[in-house]
Amino acid sequence: MKDRRKFLKNAGSTALFASLGSSFFISCDDSEDNVTPTPTVPDDGYTSEGNVYTIYLDHPSFSLLASNGGWKMFNEGGMLIVNVGQNIIRAFSNACPHADCRTSWQYSNENFTCTCHTSIFTNDGTRVSGPANQDLTSYSASLKDNILTVTK
């Protein structure tokens, strides 16, 4: 009788642990495999490591770039950034090749205008007119899931 009681006690505990324990471990493993981490958007909407900028278009400072024709003069990164449509965003140096003006830019009719001396450039950086004698310096830009990565 004593051996039977001991057997049932051990067998019952083992069966209960095996039943609940394996479900618990399977559940944990499944949830970890299916979780996609949500990127934390920095307070200022971007991060930089060396010459690589990661820009979050969900941030209010960069939200205009999520729309076709939206543009931004991103002084902290030394860039002009424009959404030309079809999920294509382009980035350029904000230094005008004429006189290195950086803070006097306008964008309209798919053209950038440096208002320091009225040099005009297309939204692919090509010089159209003005005293500048070369195109804007362009940077590599890629967009994925509303996160723009620009490499200077």
Sequence and secondary structure as in RCSB ss.txt:
>XXXX:A:sequence
MKDRRKFLKNAGSTALFASLGSSFFISCDDSEDNVTPTPTVPDDGYTSEGNVYTIYLDHPSFSLLASNGGWKMFN
EGGMLIVNVGQNIIRAFSNACPHADCRTSWQYSNENFTCTCHTSIFTNDGTRVSGPANQDLTSYSASLKDNILTV
TK
>XXXX:A:secstr
 HHHHHHHHHHHHHHHHHHHHHHHHHHHHHHHHH        TTSEEEETTEEEEETTSTTTGGGGSTT EEEEG
GGTEEEEEEETTEEEEEESS TTT   S EEEETTEEEETTTTEEEETTS EEESS  S   EEEEEEETTEEEE
E 
